[in-house]
Amino acid sequence: MRLNVNVNEGNLGFQIAPMIDVVFVIMLFFMVMAGAVKVENELNTQLPGTAETSGSTDFVDEQIITISDIGEVSLNDEPFDSPQSRDLPDLRATLMRLKQNADAAKTPAVVTIISDEQAKYSRTVDVLDALAVAKIDNVTFTVAEEE
């Protein structure tokens, strides 16, 4: 007995209906899950200490030390120590704090010494010694102009 076997009977071709069913199930899954997503709200807050700038700025904190003709030393118009003090302990302590703050901010500590024309050179050397103790090496010299 001979059986009629059709070789093409097992190959039904590409079936589109099951593919459409799978696509609709996946689409339904994503539609349901999209409704469960929480919407994040934007809160407009400003933290203290921040400033908005249009570009990057590099601030150089310049300190001005003035030496008068009688030997008075002042830092940013604030007098330090007496004219007879050669060690300038108050100025040294302040300069050391300024250097520490500049190092913490990663900015250079810049000092300008404005000396009166009649000031003694030894007083300028005293100020330079105070700067050396504070390890400040960006120093500029100028002479006070007569008004």
C-alpha positions as CSV (number, residue, x, y, z in Angstrom):
1,M,0.0,0.0,0.0
2,R,1.3,3.2,-1.1
3,L,0.7,6.3,0.9
4,N,0.3,9.6,-0.8
5,V,2.6,11.9,1.1
6,N,2.7,15.5,0.1
7,V,6.1,17.0,0.9
8,N,4.7,20.6,1.0
9,E,1.9,19.7,3.5
10,G,4.1,20.6,6.6
11,N,5.2,24.1,5.3
12,L,2.2,26.4,5.5
13,G,4.2,29.5,4.6
14,F,4.5,32.8,6.6
15,Q,1.6,33.2,9.0
16,I,0.8,36.9,9.6
17,A,-2.1,36.4,12.1
18,P,0.0,35.1,15.0
19,M,2.5,37.9,14.4
20,I,-0.2,40.6,14.6
21,D,-1.5,39.0,17.8
22,V,2.0,39.2,19.4
23,V,2.5,42.8,18.3
24,F,-0.9,43.8,19.8
25,V,0.0,42.1,23.1
26,I,3.3,43.9,23.3
27,M,1.7,47.2,22.4
28,L,-1.0,46.6,25.1
29,F,1.8,45.9,27.7
30,F,3.6,49.1,27.0
31,M,0.4,51.2,27.0
32,V,-0.5,49.8,30.4
33,M,3.0,50.4,31.8
34,A,3.2,53.9,30.4
35,G,0.3,54.9,32.7
36,A,2.2,53.6,35.8
37,V,5.2,55.8,35.3
38,K,5.5,58.6,37.8
39,V,6.0,62.1,36.4
40,E,8.9,63.9,38.0
41,N,8.3,67.5,38.8
42,E,11.0,70.1,38.5
43,L,11.6,72.1,41.6
44,N,13.2,75.5,41.0
45,T,15.5,76.0,44.0
46,Q,18.5,78.2,44.4
47,L,21.2,77.1,46.8
48,P,23.0,79.7,48.9
49,G,26.4,80.7,47.8
50,T,26.0,80.1,44.1
51,A,26.3,82.7,41.4
52,E,25.5,82.4,37.8
53,T,28.0,83.8,35.4
54,S,28.1,83.9,31.6
55,G,31.6,82.5,31.5
56,S,34.4,81.2,33.7
57,T,36.0,83.9,35.8
58,D,39.3,83.7,37.6
59,F,39.4,85.8,40.7
60,V,42.8,86.9,42.0
61,D,42.6,88.1,45.6
62,E,45.1,90.9,45.7
63,Q,46.1,92.2,49.1
64,I,47.6,95.7,49.4
65,I,50.2,96.4,52.1
66,T,51.0,100.1,52.6
67,I,54.0,101.4,54.5
68,S,53.8,105.0,55.7
69,D,56.7,107.4,56.1
70,I,56.7,106.9,59.9
71,G,56.8,103.0,59.6
72,E,53.1,102.2,60.1
73,V,52.1,99.0,58.2
74,S,48.5,98.4,57.1
75,L,46.9,95.6,55.1
76,N,44.0,96.7,53.0
77,D,43.8,100.0,54.9
78,E,43.7,98.2,58.3
79,P,46.7,99.1,60.5
80,F,48.8,96.2,61.9
81,D,51.2,96.2,64.8
82,S,53.1,99.3,66.0
83,P,55.7,101.2,64.0
84,Q,58.4,100.0,66.4
85,S,57.6,96.3,66.1
86,R,60.1,94.6,63.8
87,D,58.6,91.1,63.9
88,L,55.0,92.2,62.9
89,P,53.3,89.3,64.6
90,D,49.7,90.4,63.8
91,L,50.6,90.9,60.1
92,R,52.3,87.5,59.9
93,A,49.4,85.7,61.4
94,T,47.0,87.4,59.0
95,L,49.2,86.7,56.0
96,M,49.4,83.1,57.0
97,R,45.6,82.8,57.2
98,L,45.3,84.6,53.8
99,K,47.8,82.1,52.3
100,Q,45.9,79.1,53.7
101,N,42.6,80.4,52.3
102,A,44.2,81.0,48.9
103,D,45.6,77.5,48.9
104,A,42.2,76.1,49.8
105,A,40.6,78.0,47.0
106,K,43.4,77.1,44.6
107,T,44.0,80.7,43.8
108,P,47.3,82.6,43.9
109,A,47.9,84.9,46.9
110,V,49.0,88.2,45.3
111,V,50.4,91.0,47.5
112,T,51.2,94.6,46.4
113,I,53.5,96.6,48.7
114,I,52.9,100.4,48.4
115,S,55.7,102.2,50.2
116,D,55.9,105.9,50.9
117,E,58.9,107.6,49.3
118,Q,60.2,108.6,52.8
119,A,59.7,105.1,54.4
120,K,62.8,103.3,55.6
121,Y,64.0,100.3,53.7
122,S,64.3,98.3,56.9
123,R,60.5,98.5,57.3
124,T,60.0,97.1,53.8
125,V,62.4,94.3,54.7
126,D,60.3,93.6,57.9
127,V,57.2,93.3,55.7
128,L,59.1,91.0,53.2
129,D,60.1,88.8,56.2
130,A,56.5,88.5,57.2
131,L,55.6,87.5,53.6
132,A,58.4,84.9,53.6
133,V,57.1,83.4,56.8
134,A,53.6,83.1,55.2
135,K,55.2,81.6,52.1
136,I,53.7,84.3,49.8
137,D,55.9,84.8,46.8
138,N,53.7,86.8,44.4
139,V,54.8,90.2,45.5
140,T,54.7,93.5,43.6
141,F,56.4,96.7,44.7
142,T,55.2,100.3,44.0
143,V,55.8,103.7,45.4
144,A,53.0,105.9,46.7
145,E,52.2,108.7,44.3
146,E,52.0,112.2,45.6
147,E,48.6,113.8,45.4
